[in-house]
Amino acid sequence: MSTKKVLLVYPYFYTGVKKDKIFTPIGIGILSAVLKQSGIDVMILDCTFLTVKEAIKKAQQYKPDITGIYVMTTFVKNALGLLEKLRKVNPESLYAAGGPLPTLYPAKLAKAFDYVFKGEAAKSFPDFCRDYLNASSRSEFTGNINPSNYAGIYSLSMGIMDSPVTHLSKEDIDQCPIPDREGFDHKKYQELCYGDTGKKRTSIMMSYGCPFSCEFCSKPIFGNEVRFRSLDKVFEEIRDIVSYGYDSLWIADDLFTCDAQFLKSFCHRLIKEDLQISWSCLSRVDSVNGEVARLMKSAGCSKVHFGIESGNDYVLKLMNKKIDIAKITRGVEMFKGNGIGCAGFFIVGYPGETVETIEETFDFALSLGLDEISFNVPYPLPGSKLYERVSDISDDDWNFENETRFLYKSEFDEKWLKKRIQETNEIFAGLEKNQVIKDRR
């Protein structure tokens, strides 16, 4: 065949809304690296800093044989809109979807796409692309696909084709090349991040899967089984990140701090290699002791982000958080006492709450001495227990960014919540300002 081209599309368009965590998409980078390893020409179409018109033009000029589009809940309108336009300019291309939403609702996405890939597609999608592009007759290949060859494949084109999802083993993960970051506009990503934080930060993942079952959480891609990457691969990726000019990491794992041995080994190696890079991460409040926190600080950890969610023990039980107010307080004090900044995420207006418990959460957030706080209303993500128990969910509002906006019928008034969040943020800003003045004296 004359061409072997795959286009990978990340359909997020930056709107100018202030967000401190806009990073190059890791999943797209992994797929690109695996495809290139197979000798396939790949172009990453990251729409973050493009207009729709610019994105379509780039795709038309490339003329791919296969177009893969990443779809999560907040991207679905963009993804479907791009798909419609791309089919017009590149009608001969085969179109596939992957990501959280296709994993949860493959039949829905398969109405628009030729193929859907559920779950971790770092092996199945590249294998499919290789076999399709190497076939002597592409039409014959698509008419005789053996779905067992491609875990998680789903299609309605020849009747219902549905292969079960299988998660990658640790060995599979470590055999994957590090993400291909060549196709991203690093200068713009760095400028955006630096303007907000003073750091040129990008994201990295070191583990996959989470065994916890918070009611509001959806984890369709990685599932419950926790798998850590080898540190050799992790540090190969960090050195690659540094080569692009980044000086800080956002470690995006849900469970990065939950394996003490892995965490300590990571910190010791980072100190030894002296890569001059700082980092921040997510953490549970109850997963790290003082000794490990001191080691994290020595290794360059500047801040940990906690999913605290509520200041009321009853609401925390509703959420199935498996923590309580006492654990939260101890955890925050321990990290702060070891010189590490602390940020907290909170949810207000949860089903089953009262005005009183919401006010407790505002008061608790202000009492903890956090360096950063963030409030939001519950988002019933598809696949979560919360999604199953709320009613009148609107599919039309997922694209709104940083707004106090319910997507379902709630007993709480949005305007009141928005006002109280704003008031609490203003009080917090005053506390921060006073602390800065006190520190300078």
C-alpha positions in Angstrom: 0.0 0.0 0.0 1.2 3.5 -0.8 0.4 5.0 2.6 0.3 3.9 6.2 -1.0 7.0 8.0 -2.8 7.3 11.3 -4.1 10.6 12.7 -4.7 10.8 16.5 -7.0 13.6 17.5 -7.3 15.2 21.0 -10.5 17.3 20.6 -10.1 19.9 23.3 -10.1 23.5 22.3 -8.7 25.9 24.9 -11.4 28.5 25.7 -9.3 30.9 27.8 -11.0 29.9 31.0 -8.4 29.8 33.7 -7.4 26.2 34.4 -4.1 25.3 36.1 -3.8 21.8 34.8 -3.8 21.9 31.0 -1.2 19.4 29.9 -0.2 17.4 26.8 -2.5 14.3 26.6 -0.5 11.2 27.7 -2.9 8.6 26.2 -2.5 10.1 22.7 1.3 10.2 23.2 1.4 6.5 24.2 -0.6 5.4 21.1 1.6 7.5 18.8 4.8 5.9 20.3 3.5 2.3 19.9 2.3 3.0 16.3 5.6 4.5 15.3 7.4 1.5 16.8 5.4 -0.6 14.3 6.7 1.6 11.4 3.4 3.5 10.9 3.4 7.2 10.1 1.5 9.1 12.8 0.4 12.7 13.2 -0.9 14.0 16.5 -3.6 16.6 16.1 -3.8 18.3 19.5 -6.6 20.8 19.1 -5.8 22.6 22.4 -4.3 25.7 20.8 -6.0 25.4 17.4 -9.3 26.7 15.9 -11.7 24.1 14.5 -10.9 25.4 11.0 -7.1 25.0 11.6 -7.6 21.5 12.9 -9.7 20.4 9.9 -7.2 21.9 7.5 -4.3 20.0 9.1 -6.2 16.7 9.0 -7.2 17.3 5.3 -3.6 17.9 4.3 -2.4 14.8 6.1 -5.0 12.5 4.5 -4.8 9.6 7.1 -5.9 6.1 6.4 -7.2 5.8 10.0 -8.4 8.6 12.3 -8.6 7.9 16.0 -10.4 10.4 18.3 -10.2 10.5 22.1 -13.6 11.0 23.7 -14.3 11.8 27.3 -17.6 13.2 28.7 -16.6 16.9 28.4 -15.3 16.3 24.8 -18.2 14.5 23.3 -19.7 17.5 21.4 -16.3 18.6 20.1 -15.5 15.0 19.1 -18.8 14.4 17.2 -18.6 17.8 15.6 -15.1 17.2 14.3 -16.0 13.7 13.2 -18.7 15.1 10.9 -16.4 17.6 9.4 -13.5 15.2 9.0 -15.7 12.7 7.2 -16.4 15.4 4.6 -12.7 16.3 3.9 -11.3 12.7 4.4 -14.1 10.4 3.4 -11.8 7.4 2.7 -10.4 7.4 6.3 -11.6 4.8 8.8 -12.8 6.5 12.0 -12.3 5.0 15.5 -13.1 6.3 19.0 -11.4 5.5 22.3 -11.4 6.9 25.8 -13.7 6.9 28.9 -17.0 7.6 27.1 -16.6 5.0 24.4 -15.6 2.4 27.1 -18.8 3.1 29.0 -21.2 3.5 26.1 -19.7 1.8 23.1 -23.1 1.3 21.3 -23.8 5.0 21.5 -20.5 6.0 20.0 -20.5 3.2 17.5 -23.5 4.8 15.8 -21.1 7.6 14.7 -17.7 5.9 14.4 -16.7 2.9 12.4 -15.0 1.3 15.4 -14.8 1.9 19.1 -12.0 0.7 21.4 -12.9 0.2 25.0 -10.6 0.2 28.0 -6.8 0.4 27.7 -6.2 0.4 24.0 -2.4 0.8 24.0 -2.1 -2.7 22.5 -5.4 -3.4 20.7 -5.7 -0.2 18.7 -2.1 -0.2 17.3 -2.5 -4.0 16.5 -5.7 -3.2 14.6 -4.1 -0.3 12.7 -1.1 -2.4 11.8 -3.2 -5.3 10.5 -5.7 -3.0 8.6 -2.9 -1.1 6.9 -1.0 -4.2 6.0 -4.0 -6.1 4.6 -4.0 -6.8 0.9 -7.7 -5.7 0.8 -8.9 -3.4 3.5 -12.6 -4.1 2.7 -11.9 -7.8 3.0 -10.1 -7.3 6.3 -12.9 -5.2 7.9 -15.5 -7.8 6.7 -13.6 -10.7 8.3 -12.3 -9.2 11.6 -11.8 -11.7 14.4 -12.8 -9.6 17.4 -10.8 -11.8 19.8 -7.6 -10.4 18.2 -8.4 -6.9 19.5 -9.4 -6.6 23.1 -12.2 -4.1 23.6 -13.2 -3.6 20.0 -16.8 -2.8 19.3 -18.6 -2.0 16.0 -22.0 -2.0 14.5 -20.8 -2.0 10.9 -21.2 -5.7 10.3 -23.8 -6.5 13.0 -22.7 -6.2 16.6 -19.0 -6.9 17.2 -18.1 -6.8 20.8 -14.8 -8.0 22.3 -14.4 -7.9 26.1 -11.9 -5.5 27.7 -8.7 -6.9 29.1 -6.4 -4.7 31.2 -2.8 -4.5 30.4 -0.5 -6.4 32.7 2.5 -4.8 34.3 4.7 -6.5 31.7 2.6 -5.1 28.9 2.8 -1.6 30.4 6.6 -1.8 30.7 7.0 -3.0 27.2 5.2 0.1 25.9 7.6 2.9 24.7 7.4 6.1 26.6 4.8 8.6 25.3 5.7 10.4 22.1 5.7 14.1 22.9 7.1 15.3 19.6 3.8 16.4 18.2 2.7 18.9 20.9 3.2 22.6 21.1 5.4 22.6 24.2 6.1 26.3 24.0 2.4 27.2 24.3 1.8 24.6 27.1 4.7 26.0 29.0 3.7 29.6 28.6 0.2 28.9 29.8 1.4 27.0 32.8 4.2 29.4 33.7 1.8 32.4 33.6 -0.4 30.7 36.3 2.2 28.9 38.4 5.7 30.2 37.7 6.5 26.6 36.6 6.8 24.9 33.2 4.8 21.8 34.3 3.6 18.7 32.5 1.9 15.5 33.5 3.2 12.0 34.0 1.6 8.7 35.2 3.4 6.0 37.1 0.5 3.7 38.0 -2.8 2.6 36.6 -6.0 1.5 38.4 -7.6 2.2 41.8 -9.1 -0.2 44.3 -11.2 2.4 46.1 -14.9 3.0 45.2 -15.8 6.6 45.9 -19.4 7.1 44.9 -18.8 10.1 42.6 -15.8 8.5 40.8 -15.7 6.7 37.4 -12.7 4.7 36.3 -13.7 3.0 33.1 -10.3 2.8 31.5 -7.9 1.5 34.2 -10.3 -0.4 36.5 -9.6 -1.6 40.0 -6.3 -3.5 39.6 -3.3 -1.3 40.5 -0.2 -1.7 38.4 3.0 0.4 38.8 5.4 1.1 36.0 9.1 0.2 36.3 11.2 3.1 37.6 13.5 2.6 34.7 10.7 3.5 32.3 9.5 6.3 34.5 12.9 8.0 34.6 13.4 7.5 30.9 10.2 9.5 30.5 11.2 12.2 33.0 14.5 12.7 31.2 12.6 13.1 27.9 10.2 15.6 29.6 13.2 17.6 30.8 14.7 17.7 27.3 11.6 19.6 26.1 12.3 22.3 28.7 9.8 21.4 31.5 10.9 22.0 35.1 8.0 20.5 37.0 5.9 17.4 37.0 2.2 16.9 37.8 2.0 13.2 38.9 -1.6 12.5 37.9 -1.9 9.0 39.5 -4.8 8.4 41.8 -2.6 6.1 44.0 1.0 7.4 43.5 1.5 7.8 47.3 -0.3 4.6 48.3 2.7 2.2 47.8 5.3 3.3 50.3 8.1 1.3 48.8 7.5 2.6 45.3 7.2 6.1 46.5 10.4 5.9 48.6 12.3 4.3 45.7 11.1 7.0 43.4 12.2 9.8 45.8 15.7 8.2 46.4 16.3 7.9 42.7 15.1 11.4 41.9 17.6 12.7 44.5 20.4 10.6 43.1 19.8 11.6 39.5 19.5 15.3 40.4 17.3 16.2 37.4 16.5 19.6 38.8 12.7 19.1 38.5 10.1 19.8 41.1 6.8 17.9 41.4 3.3 17.8 42.9 0.9 15.0 43.2 -2.4 13.6 44.3 -2.5 11.8 47.6 -4.9 10.3 50.1 -4.6 12.0 53.5 -3.9 8.7 55.2 -1.3 7.1 53.0 1.9 8.8 54.0 3.8 9.1 57.3 6.1 11.8 58.5 9.3 10.0 57.4 8.1 9.6 53.9 6.8 13.1 53.7 10.3 14.4 54.7 11.8 12.2 51.9 9.2 13.6 49.4 10.2 17.2 50.4 13.9 16.3 49.9 13.1 14.9 46.5 11.5 18.1 45.3 7.8 17.7 46.2 6.3 21.1 46.4 2.6 20.4 46.9 0.1 17.5 47.5 -3.5 17.7 46.4 -6.1 15.9 48.5 -9.6 14.9 47.6 -11.0 16.0 50.9 -14.6 16.5 49.5 -16.5 17.3 52.7 -16.2 18.6 56.2 -18.8 16.3 57.6 -18.2 12.6 58.5 -21.8 11.6 57.5 -21.4 13.1 54.0 -17.9 11.4 53.7 -19.7 8.1 54.4 -22.3 8.9 51.7 -19.5 9.4 49.3 -17.8 6.2 50.4 -14.5 8.1 50.9 -13.1 5.8 53.6 -11.7 8.7 55.5 -13.0 11.0 58.3 -12.4 14.5 59.6 -9.8 13.4 62.1 -7.7 11.6 59.4 -8.0 14.6 57.1 -6.8 17.0 59.8 -3.8 14.8 60.8 -2.8 14.2 57.2 -2.8 17.9 56.3 -0.9 18.9 59.5 1.7 16.2 58.8 2.4 17.3 55.3 2.4 21.0 56.3 4.7 20.2 59.2 7.2 18.8 56.8 7.3 21.8 54.5 5.0 20.5 51.7 2.2 22.7 50.4 -1.3 21.3 50.6 -4.3 21.8 48.3 -7.8 20.5 48.9 -10.7 19.6 46.5 -14.2 19.9 48.0 -17.7 18.9 46.8 -20.7 20.9 48.0 -24.4 20.2 47.4 -24.0 16.4 47.4 -27.2 14.4 47.4 -28.1 13.7 51.0 -26.4 16.9 52.3 -28.1 19.7 54.2 -27.3 23.5 54.2 -25.7 22.9 57.6 -23.3 20.2 56.3 -22.4 22.5 53.3 -21.6 25.3 55.7 -19.5 22.8 57.8 -17.4 22.0 54.7 -16.8 25.7 54.0 -15.7 26.3 57.6 -13.5 23.1 57.6 -11.8 24.1 54.4 -10.9 27.5 55.9 -9.7 25.9 59.1 -7.1 23.5 57.7 -4.5 26.1 56.7 -4.4 24.9 53.1 -2.4 26.7 50.4 -5.1 26.2 47.8 -8.8 25.3 47.9 -11.3 24.3 45.1 -15.0 23.9 45.4 -17.4 22.3 42.9 -20.8 20.8 42.9 -21.2 17.0 42.3 -20.7 15.8 38.7 -22.5 12.5 38.0 -19.9 11.0 35.8 -21.1 8.2 33.6 -20.1 4.9 35.2 -20.2 6.2 38.8 -22.6 5.2 41.5 -23.7 8.8 41.8 -24.7 8.8 38.1 -27.0 5.8 38.9 -28.9 7.5 41.7 -29.5 11.0 40.5 -32.3 11.9 38.1 -32.9 14.2 35.1 -29.2 14.3 34.1 -28.6 16.8 31.2 -26.2 15.7 28.5 -26.2 19.2 27.1 -24.2 20.9 29.8 -21.0 18.8 30.0 -18.9 21.4 28.1 -19.2 24.2 30.7 -15.9 24.9 32.4 -15.4 26.0 36.0 -19.0 26.8 36.6 -21.2 26.1 39.6 -23.8 24.2 37.6 -25.8 21.1 38.4 -26.3 18.6 35.6 -29.2 16.9 37.3 -32.2 17.8 39.4 -30.8 19.1 42.7 -32.5 20.3 45.9 -29.9 23.0 46.3 -30.0 26.4 44.7 -27.2 27.1 42.2 -27.2 30.8 42.8 -26.9 30.4 46.6 -24.1 27.9 46.3 -22.2 30.0 43.8 -22.5 33.0 46.2 -21.3 31.0 49.2 -18.4 29.5 47.2 -17.4 33.0 46.1 -17.6 34.3 49.6 -15.5 31.5 51.0 -12.9 31.9 48.3 -12.7 35.6 49.2 -12.2 34.8 52.9 -9.5 32.3 51.9 -7.8 34.9 49.8 -7.7 37.3 52.7 -6.3 34.6 55.0 -3.6 33.9 52.4 -2.7 37.6 52.2 -2.5 37.9 55.9 -0.2 34.9 56.1 2.1 36.3 53.5 2.3 39.6 55.4 3.0 37.6 58.6 5.7 35.5 56.9 7.5 38.7 55.7 7.8 40.2 59.2 
